[in-house]
Every structure is written in C-alpha cells, then in structure tokens.
Amino acid sequence: MGFKDSVLPKLTMGVGKFSENRYVKVICYGMMAIMPISLVGSFATIFAGLPFVPASVRAVCLLGTQIASNLITVYTVIALAAVMAKECKQDVITSVIMAMACFFILTPIRSFEKIQAIEVSYLGSKGMFVGIIVAMFSARLYAFLIEKRIFFRMPEAVPRAVAKSFEDIVPAFILLVTALVLNVLFKLTPYGNMHDIVYTFLQRPLQSLGSSIWSAVLLMMLAELLWFFGIHGSLVTSSILTALFATQAYANMEAVAAGLKPEFILNQFFMDSFKGPRALALALLLLFSCRSGRLKTIGKIAIFPSFFGITEPMKFGIPMVMNPWLLIPMTFSAVVSILIAYFATLIGFLPIISLNVSRMIPPVVQGFMVAGWRGALIQIIQLVVIILMYIPFLRKVDHDDLAAEKQGAAAA
C-alpha cells in the first residue's frame, strides 16, 4: 500500500479529530465571534490617528479603542460560553450569565479609599486565558448538571418560563459555590488570585513561545502542509495561533489606546495581515503566464476571489492538493512572507502592528490600512517574491497540461 492508501487516511482522521474536538471548536469559533469588536476598535484607532481629526473626535475614537481592547476578556467569556452552550445544546443566556458570574467571582476587586473596583488589566489581554478557562468550564459544568437532571423538577402545570427559572437554581448554586471556593483557595497562594497564577504559569510562557519567529514559521508551514493533503490547515491551526499570539495583539491595541508604544512584533493581527497575498500571486500567474487553456480558465475563475484571499478555486482546481510540483511554493510562500514582514519590523521600517484589519480586504489596501504606505509596500514586495517562488514550479505544471491538451487535440 502506498502513502495515499495507508498514511493519508490516518493523518486525515487524526487531524479531523483534533479540529472537531469540542474545546478546540469552542476556542476557534468563540474567538472568531469577538473579531468584529476588535475590527471596530482598530478602525477607531485609524480614524483617531488622522491628522485632520479634531481633538474632541479623537478622544471619542480612542474611547472606542479602549472599550474594544480593555474589555476584550469580557467579550471572550460571553462568546466562548455562548458557543459552548450551543455545542452542548443548552440554554445560551443562562450559560453566559453563569460564566460571567464565575469570572467576576474569580477576578480580584481592589479597594481605593472609598472605591472598590476591578483592575482593567484583568478585563483586557492579561485576563484572557482566565476568561477562556472559566467560560468553557462553567458552561460545560452547567450543561453537565442539566444533562444529569440535577435541578428542581417543577410540576407540568407550571409555565415553562417559570419552571426554567427554578430549574437553574441548583446548577447556579453549584457553579457559584465552586467559584467562591476556588477564589478562597487562590487567595491562600502567594499570588492571591487565579489571574496572576494563570498569567505567571500559563499565559506568560505561551507569550514567550509566541514571541519566537520560529513558532510563527512552524505554524505557517504546518497550515499549508495540511492543505497539501486536502485538510483545511488554517482551521486546524487557528486555535493554536490564538493561544500563542492573540493576547499580544490585544496588548498592543491596549498600549496604543493608552498612548503608549506597542511592544509585541509577533501577534495575531501581524500574522493575519502579513501572511502574504498568495492567492492573488498565483491567480495572476495562471491568468497571464500560463499557456494551458485549463490553467488559464482556472485563473479567470480565481482572479476575483483571490483579491479577498480565497484560494479554494485554485486549491482544488489546479489542483494544489496532492500536487508534488507545487508543494514547495505552497508550503513556504507564507513562511517567506512572514519573514519579510518580521525583518522589516526588526529594522524599524515597518511599525509594530496593533490594528486588526479584515483578511478579506484586498492586498496593498489592507497593508496601507494596517501600517500606512510601508505596509502597502511590504505587501507589494511579498507579492513579487511569491510570484517568483511559484514561476519555476507552475511552469512544469503548465508544460504538462499544455502537452496533454495538444495530445488530446491531435487524437480528436
């Protein structure tokens, strides 16, 4: 048996199980749900930075950025609890309320003279991992209690809305008491609360791993390598990217909103913006460089979607999947693109990215929005480099296709 018959099915099954894992899906789709908030906050930051904007309007815009970044963990708890509730087929509103209550119990309240308040840092990027853990655990525990029918059973004559309120009393009691006990136990530690423990032993080490360019390179390579086998690589690696790079992205946004300089070069916004215009580069080659009628037709179909980063017409049309001639440029084009942007940032040409701009915005325009003319220039350089990477390999595919077309025409 060859690779296709023996190894590939096992690889597909293993990766499929990982991507379909309940908790991986919750993190993936939950973090996708908060993206609109960060996009709006980023647009507010862009608008606030325009030179002609009055100071009063700039202040309002920066408030929008602060609401988006400094409360990002609150939105994360809501989103992940809601997704987990849907995954477990339980009541979404109740799950979200329970998760928020547990999160606030585990978040320290500071006293400032006569004022008691929660530090904003625990609601921003610093508290994100606690938010993820609490949201998933509380929503899953609530679902478990309901599934096991651990609640007050009301008579059939009681209206459903009223019965539901009474049914939630026991699960709410168990969840909140659990959170209160955990709060007491965390207070007995030298760190004093769950946030500082998680930040010290989980979030900070992951941030250190996420600050490594080799982590970024490996994940970019893995995502495209999985695509080679017909597996949606970006979907598989998205939860890992979130764990390693999301907190740095929101920390940068918080810094800008506070009038400080962002410090994390490698972050999720950077990765999303500078993976390179690979779809557009390949579509342009198919349309203007290839001589094969089939590849030119695929280029005509793919050119418009490629402006928005959509590669499926080419992935399955050329095909790129299981095509050994395109393995090298397909796997390494994202890696090279990230390296170009990374070193451009290291030498001070490209500013550190603190804005979230949709991946669906066409290349160059997206680069300009996220980093001004320098970002646009970097994406143009990436486009040229990717085209040069694909040319020798695509030429072989084109040559074989053209020969097959000529042979078919001669036979007819």
ZILIN-V541366 format. One record per backbone hydrogen bond with DSSP energy under -0.5 kcal/mol. NH is the residue of the N-H (numbers start at 1). CO is the residue of the C=O. E is the energy in kcal/mol with one decimal. If there is no record, write none. Layout:
# ZILIN-V541366
<<NH | CO | E> <NH | CO | E>>
This chain:
# ZILIN-V541366
<<6 | 2 | -2.2> <7 | 3 | -0.8> <8 | 3 | -2.6> <10 | 6 | -0.7> <11 | 7 | -2.5> <12 | 8 | -3.0> <13 | 9 | -2.3> <14 | 10 | -2.6> <15 | 11 | -2.6> <16 | 12 | -2.4> <17 | 13 | -2.3> <18 | 14 | -1.9> <19 | 15 | -2.7> <20 | 16 | -1.8> <21 | 17 | -0.5> <21 | 18 | -1.1> <25 | 21 | -2.7> <26 | 22 | -2.0> <27 | 23 | -2.1> <28 | 24 | -2.5> <29 | 25 | -2.9> <30 | 26 | -2.3> <31 | 27 | -2.3> <32 | 28 | -1.5> <33 | 29 | -1.4> <34 | 30 | -0.8> <35 | 32 | -0.9> <37 | 34 | -0.6> <38 | 34 | -1.5> <39 | 35 | -2.5> <40 | 36 | -2.4> <41 | 37 | -2.4> <42 | 38 | -2.2> <43 | 39 | -2.4> <44 | 40 | -2.2> <45 | 41 | -1.8> <46 | 42 | -2.5> <47 | 43 | -2.5> <48 | 44 | -2.3> <49 | 45 | -1.4> <50 | 47 | -1.2> <53 | 50 | -1.4> <58 | 54 | -2.5> <59 | 55 | -2.2> <60 | 56 | -1.5> <61 | 57 | -2.4> <62 | 58 | -2.6> <63 | 59 | -1.7> <64 | 60 | -1.7> <65 | 61 | -1.8> <66 | 62 | -2.6> <67 | 63 | -2.6> <68 | 64 | -1.7> <69 | 65 | -2.7> <70 | 66 | -2.5> <72 | 69 | -1.3> <73 | 123 | -2.5> <74 | 71 | -0.6> <74 | 123 | -0.8> <75 | 71 | -1.6> <76 | 72 | -2.0> <77 | 73 | -2.5> <78 | 74 | -2.1> <79 | 75 | -2.7> <80 | 76 | -2.8> <81 | 77 | -2.3> <82 | 78 | -2.1> <83 | 79 | -2.4> <84 | 80 | -2.6> <85 | 81 | -2.2> <86 | 82 | -2.2> <87 | 83 | -2.5> <88 | 84 | -2.1> <89 | 86 | -0.8> <90 | 85 | -3.0> <95 | 91 | -1.6> <96 | 92 | -2.5> <97 | 93 | -2.4> <98 | 94 | -2.6> <99 | 95 | -2.3> <100 | 96 | -2.6> <101 | 97 | -2.3> <102 | 98 | -2.5> <103 | 99 | -2.5> <104 | 100 | -2.4> <105 | 101 | -1.8> <106 | 102 | -1.9> <107 | 103 | -0.5> <108 | 106 | -0.5> <110 | 108 | -0.5> <110 | 117 | -2.9> <112 | 110 | -0.5> <112 | 115 | -4.0> <113 | 111 | -0.5> <115 | 112 | -2.5> <117 | 110 | -2.7> <119 | 108 | -0.6> <122 | 119 | -1.2> <123 | 119 | -0.5> <123 | 120 | -1.4> <124 | 120 | -1.0> <126 | 121 | -0.6> <127 | 121 | -0.7> <127 | 124 | -1.0> <128 | 125 | -1.3> <131 | 127 | -2.4> <132 | 128 | -2.4> <133 | 129 | -2.5> <134 | 130 | -3.0> <135 | 131 | -2.4> <136 | 132 | -2.1> <137 | 133 | -2.6> <138 | 134 | -2.8> <139 | 135 | -2.0> <140 | 136 | -2.0> <141 | 137 | -2.6> <142 | 138 | -2.5> <143 | 139 | -2.0> <144 | 140 | -2.4> <145 | 141 | -2.4> <146 | 142 | -2.1> <147 | 143 | -2.8> <148 | 144 | -2.1> <149 | 146 | -1.4> <150 | 145 | -3.0> <151 | 149 | -1.4> <152 | 166 | -0.5> <154 | 152 | -0.7> <158 | 155 | -1.5> <163 | 159 | -2.8> <164 | 160 | -2.6> <165 | 161 | -1.2> <166 | 162 | -1.6> <167 | 163 | -2.5> <168 | 164 | -1.5> <169 | 166 | -1.2> <170 | 166 | -0.5> <171 | 167 | -0.7> <172 | 168 | -2.3> <173 | 169 | -2.5> <174 | 170 | -2.6> <175 | 171 | -2.7> <176 | 172 | -2.8> <177 | 173 | -2.4> <178 | 174 | -2.2> <179 | 175 | -2.3> <180 | 176 | -2.4> <181 | 177 | -2.7> <182 | 178 | -2.4> <183 | 179 | -2.3> <184 | 180 | -2.0> <185 | 181 | -2.5> <186 | 182 | -2.8> <187 | 183 | -1.7> <188 | 184 | -1.0> <188 | 185 | -0.6> <189 | 186 | -1.1> <192 | 186 | -0.6> <192 | 189 | -0.7> <194 | 106 | -0.5> <195 | 106 | -0.5> <197 | 193 | -1.4> <198 | 194 | -2.8> <199 | 195 | -2.7> <200 | 196 | -1.9> <201 | 197 | -2.7> <202 | 198 | -2.3> <203 | 198 | -2.5> <204 | 199 | -2.8> <206 | 202 | -2.0> <207 | 203 | -2.4> <208 | 204 | -2.3> <209 | 205 | -2.2> <210 | 206 | -2.5> <211 | 207 | -1.0> <212 | 209 | -1.3> <215 | 212 | -0.6> <216 | 212 | -1.4> <217 | 213 | -2.5> <218 | 214 | -2.5> <219 | 215 | -2.2> <220 | 216 | -2.3> <221 | 217 | -2.5> <222 | 218 | -2.6> <223 | 219 | -2.4> <224 | 220 | -1.7> <225 | 221 | -2.3> <226 | 222 | -2.4> <227 | 223 | -1.5> <228 | 224 | -1.6> <229 | 225 | -0.8> <229 | 226 | -0.7> <230 | 227 | -2.1> <231 | 226 | -2.5> <233 | 231 | -1.6> <236 | 232 | -1.6> <237 | 233 | -2.4> <238 | 234 | -1.0> <241 | 237 | -2.7> <242 | 238 | -2.3> <243 | 239 | -2.0> <244 | 240 | -2.1> <245 | 241 | -2.9> <246 | 241 | -0.5> <246 | 242 | -1.7> <249 | 245 | -1.4> <250 | 246 | -2.0> <251 | 247 | -2.0> <252 | 248 | -2.2> <253 | 249 | -1.9> <254 | 250 | -2.4> <255 | 251 | -2.2> <256 | 252 | -2.2> <257 | 253 | -2.2> <258 | 254 | -1.7> <259 | 256 | -1.5> <260 | 255 | -3.4> <265 | 263 | -0.8> <267 | 265 | -0.7> <268 | 245 | -1.9> <271 | 267 | -2.4> <272 | 268 | -2.5> <273 | 269 | -1.8> <274 | 270 | -2.2> <278 | 276 | -2.3> <281 | 277 | -2.1> <282 | 278 | -2.1> <283 | 279 | -2.3> <284 | 280 | -2.3> <285 | 281 | -1.7> <286 | 282 | -2.5> <287 | 283 | -2.1> <288 | 284 | -2.6> <289 | 285 | -2.4> <290 | 285 | -1.7> <296 | 292 | -2.2> <297 | 293 | -2.1> <298 | 294 | -2.1> <299 | 295 | -2.2> <300 | 296 | -2.2> <301 | 297 | -2.0> <302 | 298 | -2.6> <303 | 299 | -1.9> <305 | 301 | -0.6> <306 | 302 | -2.3> <307 | 303 | -0.8> <307 | 304 | -1.1> <308 | 305 | -1.7> <309 | 306 | -1.6> <310 | 305 | -2.0> <311 | 309 | -0.6> <314 | 311 | -1.4> <315 | 311 | -2.8> <316 | 312 | -2.3> <317 | 313 | -0.5> <318 | 314 | -1.8> <320 | 314 | -0.5> <320 | 315 | -2.0> <321 | 315 | -2.0> <322 | 228 | -2.7> <323 | 320 | -1.6> <324 | 322 | -0.7> <326 | 323 | -1.5> <327 | 324 | -0.7> <330 | 326 | -2.1> <331 | 327 | -2.4> <332 | 328 | -2.4> <333 | 329 | -1.7> <336 | 332 | -2.8> <337 | 333 | -2.0> <338 | 334 | -2.5> <339 | 335 | -2.3> <340 | 336 | -2.3> <341 | 337 | -2.2> <342 | 338 | -2.6> <343 | 339 | -2.6> <344 | 340 | -1.9> <345 | 341 | -1.6> <346 | 342 | -2.4> <347 | 343 | -2.0> <348 | 345 | -1.2> <349 | 344 | -1.6> <350 | 344 | -2.0> <357 | 355 | -0.7> <361 | 358 | -1.4> <365 | 363 | -2.1> <366 | 362 | -2.4> <368 | 364 | -2.4> <369 | 365 | -2.2> <370 | 366 | -2.2> <371 | 367 | -2.1> <372 | 368 | -2.2> <374 | 371 | -0.6> <375 | 371 | -1.0> <376 | 372 | -1.8> <377 | 373 | -2.4> <378 | 374 | -2.4> <379 | 375 | -1.9> <380 | 376 | -1.8> <381 | 377 | -2.5> <382 | 378 | -2.6> <383 | 379 | -2.2> <384 | 380 | -2.2> <385 | 381 | -2.5> <386 | 382 | -2.7> <387 | 383 | -2.1> <388 | 384 | -2.3> <389 | 385 | -2.0> <390 | 386 | -2.0> <391 | 387 | -1.9> <392 | 388 | -0.6> <394 | 390 | -3.3> <395 | 391 | -2.1> <396 | 392 | -0.9> <397 | 393 | -1.4> <398 | 394 | -2.8> <399 | 395 | -2.6> <400 | 396 | -2.3> <401 | 397 | -2.2> <402 | 398 | -2.7> <403 | 399 | -2.2> <404 | 400 | -2.1> <405 | 401 | -2.2> <406 | 402 | -2.5> <407 | 403 | -2.2> <408 | 404 | -2.2> <409 | 405 | -2.3> <410 | 406 | -2.4> <411 | 407 | -2.1> <412 | 408 | -1.6>>
